[in-house]
């Protein structure tokens, strides 16, 4: 059933004025009286609804018009420049395509985000989540356009792996073995009898599998889900999350920092241009001043400081923190937010972290204490991007694996890349959910991913 769309009517409103049009969509809200009915109607093509006026309905027809019901509408599209609505449709024919029950849960104007998480299959029908997931889509679209314009090749990295990229062990195991049976018989797990004949897990990152391809195409990226079995119930952690991970040959850390800043600014600008209605909504109802903040993010350069400088700054404000600040401590979320929100009031790159705080694959600096790595932290959010120059030396990488007590045999293929034509190369991961939180002003990561996966919570 091909019909007009609200977006089409609004973008060419002068052309459609006083013409007969058709729409298919849903009732967002409704006001009824005996002889007239006003419907806020939406069809998914545009953020705002359009008012549909229906006259002379009998009682049986009125009873069918319930919030959430799906309708076909034929009527006259009219500009109403002096009215509360800039345009409306006066219907001359309606057809019920899908009835809605009277217990439809999204009828109140204000429902808590916590409640809406319990009906994640319906929450996109609210203004807030309709806007969130549209902006998320535009963010990923903008990311891929930027990478395409910069000659990146898209590579699909595997979700199933035998390598723990971060070396932290916080991975989800994959197995076809009957664990309940083995446990009941007090049997040990024999992975040789498993599907892949070895221990495997869901991937934390596609980075390791991207590196072979940057040695062919120079610039590559993957975009997809990652999985971390970290039991952390915070507003910024999820067990399943999405990230874009570029990998670039012949780039050192400073080159990568320039690329990250250019990407972030490009995508923010792309969202402001292509999600105007949604961003006005966030600016008004979710995070007042958000559009100005985003414009400032585009207009001004990001800060770059070393980890050592960050520690020195934090020491000056020791009284604000519960934990003692010293060189070697991890940069906690409260420290990140303090630096980005209070000190610099803009995104900040923190570089050259202690090697013990970072992954085995990061290039060791000449001081043998730090690695050529950076995190990009945002106001209100904390870390959004993690990046590093990769270690190109076979011996140094091997030694780092030994230091981290990782099984060298599992990473033999990765070490091979350093034996056959190694080069300077770098890469980064940008978290889609955290970036979406920054752009929209939404506080909780559970509210920027369609079906959140968090500890002790899975419904769908």
C-alpha positions in Angstrom: 0.0 0.0 0.0 1.9 3.0 -1.3 0.8 6.3 0.3 2.2 9.8 0.9 4.4 10.3 3.9 4.3 13.2 6.5 7.9 14.1 5.5 6.9 14.3 1.9 3.9 16.5 2.7 5.8 18.9 4.9 8.8 19.2 2.6 6.5 20.1 -0.3 3.7 21.7 1.7 2.9 24.4 -0.9 2.6 21.8 -3.6 0.2 19.6 -1.6 -1.9 22.5 -0.2 -5.6 21.8 -0.9 -4.8 18.5 -2.6 -6.1 15.0 -1.7 -3.5 12.9 0.0 -3.2 9.5 1.7 -1.3 8.4 4.8 -0.7 5.2 6.6 0.4 5.4 10.2 -0.5 5.4 13.9 -2.5 7.4 16.4 -0.1 9.1 18.8 -2.8 10.9 20.8 -6.5 11.7 20.2 -9.2 14.1 21.4 -12.8 13.1 20.8 -16.2 14.8 21.0 -19.5 13.9 19.6 -19.1 15.4 16.1 -15.4 15.9 15.7 -12.2 14.1 16.4 -8.6 15.4 16.4 -5.8 12.9 16.0 -2.0 13.5 16.3 -0.9 11.1 13.6 2.6 9.8 12.8 4.0 7.5 10.3 7.7 7.2 11.1 8.9 9.4 8.2 9.2 12.6 10.3 9.6 13.4 14.0 6.6 15.7 14.4 3.1 14.5 14.1 0.4 15.9 11.8 -3.1 16.8 13.0 -5.9 14.9 11.3 -9.4 16.2 11.7 -12.2 13.7 11.3 -15.9 14.8 11.2 -19.2 12.9 11.6 -18.1 9.6 12.9 -20.6 7.2 14.4 -20.1 5.6 17.8 -18.7 2.3 16.4 -16.1 4.1 14.5 -15.1 6.3 17.4 -14.6 3.3 19.6 -12.0 2.0 17.2 -9.9 5.1 17.4 -7.6 4.3 20.3 -4.0 5.5 20.9 -1.7 3.1 19.1 -4.2 2.1 16.4 -2.9 1.9 12.8 -5.0 3.7 10.2 -5.2 4.5 6.5 -6.3 8.0 5.9 -7.4 9.9 2.8 -8.2 13.6 3.1 -7.4 17.2 2.1 -4.0 18.6 3.2 -4.3 22.2 4.1 -1.9 24.9 5.3 -3.3 26.6 8.4 -0.9 29.5 8.9 -3.1 31.3 11.4 -3.9 28.2 13.5 -2.1 26.4 16.3 -1.0 23.8 13.8 0.8 25.0 10.6 -0.9 22.3 8.6 -3.6 19.6 9.0 -5.5 17.0 7.1 -9.3 16.9 7.0 -10.1 13.3 6.5 -12.9 12.1 4.2 -12.1 8.4 4.5 -10.4 6.3 7.2 -9.7 2.6 7.4 -8.6 0.7 10.5 -5.5 -1.3 9.5 -4.6 -2.6 13.0 -6.7 -2.2 16.2 -5.2 -1.2 19.5 -6.4 -2.4 22.9 -7.5 -0.1 25.6 -4.7 -1.2 27.9 -2.1 0.2 25.5 0.7 1.2 28.0 1.8 4.4 26.4 -1.0 6.7 27.1 0.3 9.1 29.8 2.3 12.0 28.6 5.1 11.4 31.2 6.4 7.9 31.8 9.7 7.2 33.6 12.6 6.0 31.6 12.9 3.1 34.0 9.3 2.0 33.3 9.8 2.4 29.5 12.8 0.0 29.7 10.4 -2.7 30.9 8.5 -2.2 27.6 11.5 -1.8 25.3 9.5 -3.1 22.4 7.0 -0.2 22.7 9.2 2.7 23.9 10.3 3.8 20.4 6.7 5.0 20.0 7.3 7.8 22.5 8.7 11.2 21.4 12.0 10.7 23.4 12.9 7.3 22.1 11.7 8.0 18.6 14.2 10.8 18.6 17.0 8.8 20.4 17.0 6.0 17.9 16.7 8.2 14.9 19.7 10.2 16.0 21.6 7.0 16.8 21.0 6.0 13.2 22.1 9.3 11.8 25.3 9.1 14.0 26.3 5.8 12.5 25.4 7.1 9.0 27.6 10.1 9.5 30.5 8.0 10.8 30.4 5.8 7.7 30.2 8.7 5.4 33.2 10.3 7.0 35.2 7.1 6.7 34.1 6.6 3.1 35.2 10.1 2.2 38.6 9.3 3.7 39.0 6.1 1.7 38.4 3.6 4.5 37.5 0.0 3.6 34.8 -1.7 5.6 35.7 -5.1 7.1 33.4 -7.4 9.0 35.3 -8.7 12.0 34.1 -11.9 13.7 31.9 -11.9 16.8 33.3 -15.3 17.8 36.9 -15.5 18.7 39.6 -17.4 20.7 41.6 -14.2 21.4 40.8 -11.8 24.2 41.7 -8.5 22.7 41.8 -6.6 26.0 43.4 -9.5 27.9 41.1 -8.9 30.9 39.2 -12.2 30.8 35.9 -10.4 31.0 34.4 -12.3 28.0 31.3 -14.4 27.4 32.2 -18.0 26.7 30.5 -19.8 23.8 30.0 -23.5 24.0 27.7 -26.4 22.9 28.7 -28.6 25.8 26.1 -29.6 28.4 27.4 -27.8 31.4 24.6 -29.0 33.7 25.3 -32.6 32.8 29.1 -32.2 33.3 28.6 -30.5 36.6 26.2 -33.2 37.8 28.8 -35.9 36.9 31.7 -33.8 38.4 33.4 -33.8 35.0 35.9 -31.3 34.0 35.3 -29.3 30.8 37.1 -30.8 27.8 37.1 -28.1 25.1 38.4 -30.6 22.5 34.8 -32.0 22.5 33.3 -28.6 22.0 32.1 -27.1 18.7 35.3 -25.4 17.8 37.5 -27.9 19.7 38.9 -25.0 21.8 37.7 -22.4 24.3 36.0 -19.5 22.4 34.1 -16.4 23.4 32.2 -13.4 22.1 34.5 -10.7 20.9 35.3 -7.6 23.1 36.8 -5.8 20.1 37.3 -6.4 16.3 40.7 -4.6 16.5 43.0 -7.6 16.3 41.2 -9.0 13.3 41.3 -5.6 11.6 45.1 -5.2 11.7 45.8 -7.8 9.0 43.6 -5.8 6.6 45.2 -2.4 7.3 48.4 -4.0 6.0 46.6 -4.4 2.7 44.2 -1.5 2.4 45.9 1.1 4.7 42.6 2.4 6.1 40.0 -0.1 7.3 37.2 -0.1 9.9 34.5 -2.3 11.4 31.2 -1.3 12.9 29.3 -3.8 15.0 28.6 -5.2 18.5 31.1 -6.0 21.1 30.5 -8.0 24.3 32.0 -7.6 27.8 31.1 -9.8 30.8 31.8 -7.0 33.3 29.3 -7.0 36.2 29.0 -3.3 36.3 25.5 -1.7 36.9 26.4 1.9 36.0 24.8 4.4 33.6 27.8 3.9 31.2 28.2 0.1 31.0 26.4 -2.5 29.0 27.2 -6.2 28.3 26.5 -5.7 24.6 27.6 -2.4 23.1 28.4 -1.1 19.6 31.5 0.6 18.4 33.2 1.8 15.3 36.9 0.7 15.1 39.2 2.1 12.4 42.7 0.8 11.9 45.2 2.9 10.0 48.6 2.0 8.5 51.4 4.6 8.7 49.6 6.6 11.4 51.3 7.4 14.7 49.3 8.5 17.8 49.3 12.3 16.9 47.9 11.5 13.4 45.2 9.4 15.0 44.3 12.1 17.5 43.8 14.5 14.5 41.6 11.9 12.8 39.4 11.3 15.8 38.8 15.0 16.4 37.9 15.4 12.7 35.5 12.5 12.8 33.8 13.6 16.0 33.2 17.1 14.7 32.0 15.9 11.3 29.5 13.6 12.8 28.1 16.2 15.3 27.7 18.6 12.4 26.0 15.9 10.3 23.5 15.2 13.1 22.7 18.9 13.6 22.0 19.2 9.9 20.1 16.0 9.4 18.2 15.6 12.7 17.0 19.2 13.3 13.6 18.3 14.7 15.0 15.7 17.1 17.8 17.9 18.3 15.4 20.8 19.0 13.4 18.3 21.1 16.5 17.3 23.1 17.5 20.9 23.5 14.1 21.8 24.9 13.1 18.8 27.0 16.1 16.7 27.8 19.3 18.8 28.0 18.7 22.6 27.7 21.6 24.2 25.9 22.7 21.0 24.2 22.7 22.5 20.7 25.0 25.3 21.8 27.3 22.9 23.5 27.5 20.7 20.4 28.2 23.8 18.2 31.0 24.8 20.6 32.4 21.3 20.3 32.6 21.8 16.6 34.0 25.3 16.7 36.8 25.0 19.2 39.9 22.7 19.3 39.9 19.8 21.8 42.4 19.8 24.6 45.4 17.4 24.7 47.2 16.6 27.9 49.4 13.8 29.1 48.4 11.4 31.8 51.1 12.9 34.0 49.7 16.4 33.5 46.2 15.1 34.3 47.5 13.6 37.6 49.2 16.9 38.5 45.9 18.8 37.9 43.9 16.2 39.9 46.5 16.5 42.8 45.8 20.2 43.0 42.2 19.4 43.7 42.7 16.3 45.9 40.2 17.6 48.5 37.4 17.1 45.9 38.1 13.3 45.7 37.8 10.5 48.1 40.7 8.5 46.7 44.3 9.6 47.0 45.7 10.8 43.6 49.1 9.5 42.6 51.0 8.6 39.4 49.9 5.1 38.4 46.3 5.3 39.5 43.6 4.7 36.9 41.7 7.7 35.6 38.3 7.0 37.1 35.0 8.3 35.7 34.8 11.0 38.4 38.3 12.2 37.4 37.4 12.2 33.7 34.3 14.3 34.2 36.1 16.7 36.5 38.8 17.4 33.9 36.3 17.7 31.0 33.5 19.5 32.9 35.3 21.6 35.4 38.8 22.3 34.2 38.7 22.4 30.4 34.9 22.5 29.7 35.3 20.6 26.5 36.5 17.3 25.1 40.0 16.3 26.3 42.5 13.8 25.0 44.6 12.2 27.7 47.7 10.6 26.4 50.7 8.4 27.4 49.1 6.2 30.1 51.2 3.9 32.4 51.7 0.7 30.5 50.3 -1.4 33.4 46.9 0.3 32.9 46.6 -0.5 29.2 46.4 -3.4 26.8 49.3 -5.5 25.6 49.2 -4.3 22.0 49.9 -0.6 22.7 53.2 0.8 21.6 55.7 1.1 24.4 57.2 4.7 24.7 60.9 5.3 25.1 60.6 5.8 28.8 59.5 2.1 29.1 56.9 3.3 31.6 54.1 4.6 29.4 52.4 3.6 26.2 51.4 5.7 23.1 47.7 5.6 23.9 44.9 8.2 24.4 41.4 8.3 25.7 39.1 11.1 24.5 36.8 12.2 27.4 33.7 14.2 27.0 31.9 16.5 29.4 29.1 14.8 31.3 30.0 11.4 29.9 33.7 10.5 30.4 35.6 8.3 28.0 34.0 7.9 24.6 37.1 7.0 22.4 40.0 4.8 23.2 43.0 4.8 20.9 46.6 3.8 20.6 49.6 3.4 18.3 50.1 -0.4 18.0 53.3 -2.0 18.9 55.0 -2.9 15.6 58.1 -4.6 17.1 57.8 -8.4 17.2 60.1 -8.8 20.3 58.5 -5.9 22.2 55.0 -7.3 21.5 56.0 -10.8 22.5 57.5 -9.5 25.8 54.3 -7.5 26.5 52.3 -10.7 26.1 54.6 -12.5 28.5 54.3 -9.6 31.0 50.5 -9.8 30.8 50.7 -13.6 31.3 48.8 -14.3 28.1 49.2 -17.4 26.1 51.6 -16.6 23.3 50.3 -19.6 21.2 46.8 -17.9 21.1 48.4 -14.8 19.6 50.9 -16.4 17.2 48.9 -15.2 14.2 48.9 -11.7 15.6 52.6 -11.8 16.2 53.1 -12.9 12.6 52.0 -9.5 11.4 55.2 -8.2 13.0 57.3 -10.7 11.1 56.2 -10.0 7.6 56.3 -6.4 6.6 55.3 -4.6 9.9 54.8 -0.9 9.9 53.7 1.9 12.1 50.0 1.7 12.6 47.3 2.9 14.9 43.6 2.6 15.6 40.8 3.5 17.9 37.3 2.5 19.1 34.5 5.0 19.4 31.5 3.8 21.5 28.3 4.4 19.7 26.2 4.5 22.9 28.4 6.9 24.8 28.7 9.2 21.8 24.9 9.1 21.4 24.5 10.0 25.1 26.7 13.0 24.6 24.9 14.2 21.5 21.3 13.7 22.9 21.9 14.5 26.6 20.4 11.1 27.6 22.0 10.1 30.9 21.8 6.3 30.9 23.3 3.9 28.4 20.3 1.7 28.7 18.3 4.4 27.0 20.4 4.8 23.9 20.4 1.1 22.8 17.2 -0.5 21.6 17.4 -3.7 23.8 20.0 -3.1 26.6 21.9 -6.1 28.0 23.0 -5.5 31.6 23.8 -7.8 34.6 20.8 -9.7 35.9 18.5 -8.2 33.3 17.4 -9.7 30.0 13.8 -9.9 28.9 13.9 -10.0 25.1 
